[in-house]
């Protein structure tokens, strides 16, 4: 490490240490995994390092991970969030899954010395400048797959100018989700010859539906089910109001809520009681869900399987101004989808589903209640929308294989140097 870089790293560490200490006092959960975030203390395997930020990206990368492993590559997997790490370990028990190092030279250098990966594969928009620069210094190619630049992010990235352009120039290859994303990466400074369209990993449907554990299958029962997935504050209230309306209209269905963040489960449980519902936690299992009850999914990694049993799915982060979560997960299960107006993070997928009549975008909680009530009143029409979603997604198979091809092309190019 050069004198200037060492001095800058020392200064940022000195300034950041009190802030980090205060944060860990205020948020004890942040103490978990701090050694991994500092670049040490986690197992690694020889081969590729695949990084996916959190739960949604971990799920999106599952097909890519399986393809790379099937081609004989060793893998180390990392996530930014604790919940992502937990899901990664559950989905990929054969490979070490750790927290990513913080984007500081000392942390990323320590992590790379330990792992010695043949390449770093970043999923979606994980543009960590320090980590990417450290890989360049170590001669480790960086590949971005399923790369996306959202409508909301693009103007912000443009303001970074030459700083972001330098980071993009250090990436060996970018596999963009779409032609629009490709053009945006190039406009931000990526070399045109290094950017190609490999597709959206979230658009690559699995060969088989997500399997349900026997106890989950029993708990879901046979009652028609409306699922609210990855919900945020305000969205559970809207769904509970929709439940009140469909019960008043005589439709028999259970509601299942899956809050985006597990630490909100007590809050959601209280909301259900205040709305006159009977809350049932998935972790407590027991008898099958019945009409009038409200299931609360307080476990990780089971939402995809739950979607497969739904009559209708609402995807959260869309009525709340978050930008939307994975609207394709229920569609892959052949379930009709409803979501709110805030779908900036998943706009391409939303437009695809809407164009085929497989999804409905609603503007308000009242419109959500109307859409749910209509789906329960017209089950054949709802089933047709779900079937249309599955047919459309079948046309987008192969993005995982194309991303794997891009990674291997970079490895081959590096070996010839």
C-alpha positions, 0 to 999 in steps of 0.5 A: 500500500502506497504512502498516500493510500495508507495515510488516507486509510488510516485517517478514515479509520480514525475518523470512522471508529467513534461513529462505528462504536456509537452505532454498535452501542445504539444497534446491538445487532450490528455487532454481529459479524463485525469481524467479517465486515472488517475482512477477517474471521470467515471461511472461504473457498478457492475459486470465484467470489459471488456477492449479492447484497441481500435476500432478493439478490441472493435468490436472484443469484441462485441459478447463477451459483448453481450453474457455476458450481455445476461447471466445476468452480469453487465458490465463496458467497457474500452478502451485505445484510445478516438476513441475506447471509442467513438465507445464503447459508440455507440455500447453499450449504456446500459453500461458505457464505460470509458478510462482505467487508466494509468498503475500506482499503484495510478491510477489503485487502484483508478479505481478498488476501484470505480468499484469493478469489480467481474473480469477483462477481457482483450481482446487480448494482454493487458498485463498491469503489474500494473493493473494486479498486483493491481487486484491480491492484491484486489482479483479480477481474471483477464481473458485474452480472444482471447489472441495473441502473434504475430510473431513480439511481441514474441521475444520482450516478451522473452527478458522480462523474469521473469518480464513478467512471474510474470505478466502472473502468476497473470492471472487466465485464458488465452483463446488463439486464437490458439494452437500456441498462447497457446504454446507461452504464456506457453513458456513465463511463463504462467501456462500450466493448466491456458491456453486453446484455446478458439478461436479468437473473430475476427473469430466469425462472427455475426449472421446478417450483420452490419446494414446500417443507411438509410442516409449512405445507400442513400449516398453509392448509387448503384455505384460499390464500392472499399473500402480502410479500416483503411488506413495509409499514402501511402496507400491512394496514392496507391488506388488513383493510382489504381483508375486512372488505372481502370478508364483508362481501362473503369471500372466504380466504386467509391472509398471510403477511410476510414483512420485509424485515423480521424485526417488524414481526411484533409490530405486524402482530399487533396490527393484526390484533387491532384489526380484529384478526387472529395472528398465527406465526409461521414459527409456531406452526400448529393447525392449518390456517383457517378463514379469519386467521392471519398468518405471519411469515416470521421465517427466512427463505420460505416466501417463494414456496408460500407464493406458489400456494397463493390465490393472489399475491401483493408485492410490498415496497410498492404502496410504501415509497420504497421502489418495489421488491421482486414482483417476478417471484409470485409470477414464476409460481403462476400467481397473479400479482398486484402491486402499488405505484412505486416500482422503480427498482423492478420497473422492467419486470413490472412492465413485462407482466403488465403488458401480458395482463399478468399483473395489476398496478394500483395507485392507492390502498382502496384500489388494492382492496378492490383488486383483491376483492375482484380476484377472489370473486373471479377465481378463473380470471385470476388463474388465467392471469397467473398462467399468462405470467408463467408463459411469459417468463418461460421466454426469458430462460437462460440469463443465468447461463449467459452470466456464467459464460461472461464470468468464464470468458473473463477468467479465460482472458485473464489466463491468456495474459 
